[in-house]
């Protein structure tokens, strides 16, 4: 029998998806701008709705 290759991990969220995300103890509406897999953990670049564009680079862990 041929060896099997592990399936690529599937991200729990998609690019451009609207989500609710904590920043400290407060829950905000946010949108996923980008995502990446790093050391077997998903990281998401998010923008909190209503925040200035200069404050949009947050990499959150899933």
GROMACS elastic network, one bead per residue, 0.5 to 0.9 nm:
[ bonds ]
;  ai    aj funct       b0    kb
    1     4     6  0.88929   500
    4     7     6  0.89901   500
    5     8     6  0.89449   500
    6     9     6  0.86642   500
    7    10     6  0.86600   500
    9    37     6  0.86529   500
    9    40     6  0.83042   500
   10    13     6  0.86698   500
   11    14     6  0.68933   500
   11    35     6  0.83112   500
   11    36     6  0.87104   500
   11    37     6  0.83284   500
   11    42     6  0.67312   500
   11    62     6  0.89354   500
   12    42     6  0.83141   500
   12    62     6  0.78424   500
   13    17     6  0.67774   500
   13    19     6  0.85829   500
   13    32     6  0.80116   500
   13    35     6  0.86311   500
   13    44     6  0.86704   500
   14    17     6  0.54259   500
   14    18     6  0.88771   500
   14    32     6  0.71074   500
   14    33     6  0.89330   500
   14    34     6  0.83033   500
   14    35     6  0.77978   500
   15    18     6  0.88082   500
   15    31     6  0.80627   500
   15    32     6  0.52717   500
   15    33     6  0.56931   500
   15    34     6  0.55760   500
   15    35     6  0.67747   500
   15    44     6  0.86749   500
   16    31     6  0.59069   500
   16    32     6  0.50589   500
   16    33     6  0.57210   500
   16    34     6  0.77746   500
   17    30     6  0.85409   500
   17    31     6  0.56863   500
   17    32     6  0.55765   500
   17    33     6  0.82011   500
   18    29     6  0.72484   500
   18    30     6  0.58093   500
   18    32     6  0.65836   500
   19    28     6  0.83991   500
   19    29     6  0.59661   500
   19    30     6  0.52873   500
   19    31     6  0.58834   500
   19    32     6  0.74975   500
   20    27     6  0.64190   500
   20    28     6  0.55542   500
   20    30     6  0.58265   500
   20    31     6  0.82979   500
   20    48     6  0.89667   500
   21    26     6  0.82960   500
   21    27     6  0.54878   500
   21    28     6  0.53768   500
   21    29     6  0.63524   500
   21    30     6  0.63180   500
   21    31     6  0.89781   500
   21    46     6  0.88501   500
   21    48     6  0.81020   500
   21    60     6  0.89304   500
   22    25     6  0.63337   500
   22    26     6  0.54622   500
   22    28     6  0.60988   500
   22    29     6  0.87881   500
   23    26     6  0.55575   500
   23    27     6  0.64000   500
   23    28     6  0.71857   500
   23    48     6  0.89536   500
   24    27     6  0.80417   500
   28    48     6  0.64520   500
   28    49     6  0.72577   500
   29    47     6  0.86454   500
   29    48     6  0.59334   500
   29    49     6  0.55241   500
   29    50     6  0.86192   500
   30    46     6  0.63829   500
   30    47     6  0.53837   500
   30    49     6  0.52181   500
   30    50     6  0.89167   500
   31    45     6  0.85371   500
   31    46     6  0.55429   500
   31    47     6  0.54222   500
   31    48     6  0.66309   500
   31    49     6  0.73346   500
   32    35     6  0.74362   500
   32    44     6  0.63873   500
   32    45     6  0.58758   500
   32    47     6  0.66524   500
   33    44     6  0.74344   500
   33    45     6  0.53800   500
   33    46     6  0.54292   500
   33    47     6  0.69465   500
   34    43     6  0.85233   500
   34    44     6  0.58825   500
   34    46     6  0.72167   500
   34    59     6  0.89960   500
   35    42     6  0.70288   500
   35    43     6  0.56407   500
   35    45     6  0.59811   500
   35    46     6  0.87880   500
   35    59     6  0.84511   500
   36    41     6  0.83699   500
   36    42     6  0.58277   500
   36    43     6  0.53748   500
   36    44     6  0.66167   500
   36    45     6  0.85258   500
   37    40     6  0.60666   500
   37    41     6  0.56007   500
   37    43     6  0.62085   500
   37    44     6  0.89192   500
   38    41     6  0.53378   500
   38    42     6  0.62840   500
   38    43     6  0.70306   500
   39    42     6  0.83071   500
   41    61     6  0.70805   500
   41    62     6  0.70437   500
   42    60     6  0.83227   500
   42    61     6  0.59555   500
   42    62     6  0.56477   500
   43    59     6  0.58011   500
   43    60     6  0.53712   500
   43    62     6  0.63660   500
   44    58     6  0.75643   500
   44    59     6  0.50680   500
   44    60     6  0.50652   500
   44    61     6  0.64574   500
   44    62     6  0.76634   500
   45    56     6  0.80186   500
   45    57     6  0.61370   500
   45    58     6  0.52941   500
   45    60     6  0.65430   500
   46    56     6  0.64617   500
   46    57     6  0.64792   500
   46    58     6  0.55560   500
   46    59     6  0.66251   500
   46    60     6  0.73440   500
   47    50     6  0.87722   500
   47    51     6  0.75038   500
   47    52     6  0.89807   500
   47    53     6  0.78299   500
   47    55     6  0.76740   500
   47    57     6  0.68193   500
   47    58     6  0.71746   500
   48    51     6  0.56637   500
   48    52     6  0.85963   500
   48    55     6  0.83981   500
   48    56     6  0.68062   500
   49    52     6  0.86243   500
   50    53     6  0.88758   500
   51    54     6  0.82233   500
   51    55     6  0.65820   500
   51    56     6  0.73660   500
   52    55     6  0.55595   500
   52    56     6  0.71149   500
   53    56     6  0.53093   500
   53    57     6  0.85579   500
   54    57     6  0.78234   500
   55    58     6  0.79708   500
